[in-house]
Amino acid sequence: MPYMKSHLKVHYFQHIAGEGFGSCYDFLKSHNAKITATEFFALPVDLPLEIEALPHIEDVDLLIIMGGNISVNDEANYPWLKIEKRWLRRYLASGKPAIGLCLGGQLIANALGAAVSHSAYYELGWTTVQRVRNIPENCFQLPDQLKVLQWHSECFEIPKGAVHLAENQMCRNQMYQIGKNVLGFQFHPEITPQTLEMFLDNDDQIEVFKGDVLPSLAELKKTNKTYFQEGNQLLNQAIEYVLEAS
């Protein structure tokens, strides 16, 4: 296992009440990481967020940006999005490690000027993503294909200068890499049985999905626990990879 800094200071941006840190919490705590969070979902929408209220960049060794049921484009209803993106640009310019998960991957991409828009096909449930062909050898290495959990109605364009890592037929842009210290995911490698149950019990999480996709929710509740392992292991490897660059 690569060297991991002792007492690593990990900060995560949380956009859903109760979501927590997903599968990587135990992994990071096993390395004595100090974990802190900014809970954007708890911010009053009628009060402006000052950028000074967010962490000092020098106090963060690793940033993990979680998912959410909002659009990165909805700054009118969630004015703190502007501040979050502005802080992200500063953090990314510092060259520090960051991982974006679903909405988090969209936020990094959008903060760097890439478009985020409604997907032609919504993705909800377990799907297969493929490794993009001809990825440079010095990039984060993926297996040829992965079974992962999807939960999104929007998708990101690959940011300028980033390397496209993973795709599938429903949504071409599933994962990207910026430098060696930033990885953006459209899917949810962090998902745990507990988090999936929370998603399924949250009406706000499923209201954007219509029609044929809804009957699959009953099947999702029966997901075998072995399904979660592949994504969880991938996320641990991704954390190690971006930390190696720091």
Buried (B, 14 or more C-beta within 10 A) or exposed (E): EEEBEEEBBBBBBBBBEEBBBBBBBEBBEEBEBEBEBBEBBEBEEEEEBEEEEBBEBEEBBBBBBBBBBBBBBEBEEBBBBEBBBEBBEEBBEEEBBBBBBBBBBBBBBBBBEBEBEEBEEBBBBBBEBBBBEEBEEEBBEBEEEBBBBBBBBBBBBBBEEBBBBBBBEBBBBBBBBBBBBBBBBBBBBBBBBEBBEBBBEBEEBBEBBEEEBEEEBEEBEEBEEEBBEBBBEBBBBBBBBBBEEE
